[in-house]
Amino acid sequence: MSGMEQKYIEEAFQSNWIAPLGPNVDAFEKELAEYVGVKGALAVSSGTAAIHLALNLLGVGVGDKVFCSTLTFIASANPILYQGAEPVFIDSEPETWNMSPEALERALEDAYTANHLPKAVIVVNLYGQSSKMDEIVSICDSYNVPIIEDAAESLGATYRGKQSGTFGKFGVYSFNGNKIITTSGGGMLVSDDAEAIEKARFLATQARDPAPHYQHSVMGYNYRLSNLLAGVGRAQLQVLPERIEKRKVISELYRLLLGELPGVQFLPELDGLISNHWLTVMTLNEEEAGVSVDQLIQALHEEHIESRPVWKPLHLQPLFANTDYYSHQDHVHIAEQLFHTGICLPSGSSLSTEDQLRVIRCIRDQFERSYEIKDMSLLKEYEV
Ligand SMILES: *Cc1c(COP(=O)(O)O)cnc(C)c1O
């Protein structure tokens, strides 16, 4: 928390706007819409709820197919099941670790031939970095398939100057406790189609028809964000640029002090893509490194430092056994490679340089030879 959250919560208490909805909700939606540059935004109880509403609005139902990135958190795909539809998983490509345009193109060609195009494509921007949106948008446009951009992890990142989450028909953000800004739990659905956002608002508020009595013609949901939590969100949005800056510094320090170790690599950063550096993730070539991913995670654990593998690809999840999946290329499975070689490093905005150096030292100690830090002057920048 930044400290400013209290002010908005206090206002809500003072004005007795504890009930769901209220002025903070309206203001949070407006402020986020302005920040990312979209016409409409709807604050909801979670990112998952936002994805669910987007699928609903696109008419996804029983028997429909929805394409989805395979390297992601389960929340990207669960709403496909809520709608009774069937996911098809698309592999990553090595440059952004996000959806492979090559695999997407093959999957769409096959679906077109089978006369069963997907109702939507859910593109996920992992670890704070945008997907190759130019390619993906142009492929989806050529088949007239709408995009839902799952930007739960990438709020504030940009692709060629445009905000992550604003490329598809719908964009989704999450304010879960682990995200770059948080309301403890919450999400936002955004779109340039203001009418669609109004429809989502209706569905998210129990689909109550405009009548003085309680009247309902379609099934709805209770998905709105509370006025208290929206107050937290407003204060958090103000510190988003600071958070991005802090996480960039964290990422740079890891890259500087671990990047030279044998077998260690980091998520590449492509020209024109600015990440929010939500998480810094390294990959390990175990042969070159002479140490395994499990050994590194275990060594960190012994120092009471939490690290984690990369998301387990959804096509490998028991829940999705026998689900269709398109690899990046024949016999080239990028998401699986990343799952086996990746380690998510501690990256929270409140991580002190001192603590980060503990993490770095612990990792360096696992390598057989000790590698001296070459350019000490670089360290001065970080006040190490
Ligand atoms: C966190 C996350 C979500 C879900 O957001 P919630 O607010 O937790 O429901 C969806 N997709 C991705 C990629 C996420 O990381």
The ligand as an ORCA input file, in Angstrom:
! r2SCAN-3c Opt
* xyz 0 1
  C      -4.050    -12.975    -11.969
  C      -4.376    -13.413    -13.338
  C      -5.698    -13.552    -13.764
  C      -6.885    -13.508    -12.863
  O      -7.095    -12.431    -12.119
  P      -7.927    -12.543    -10.752
  O      -8.172    -11.116    -10.439
  O      -7.060    -13.239     -9.764
  O      -9.184    -13.298    -11.032
  C      -5.941    -13.857    -15.100
  N      -4.936    -14.047    -15.957
  C      -3.655    -13.951    -15.584
  C      -2.603    -14.148    -16.614
  C      -3.328    -13.652    -14.260
  O      -2.037    -13.594    -13.899
*
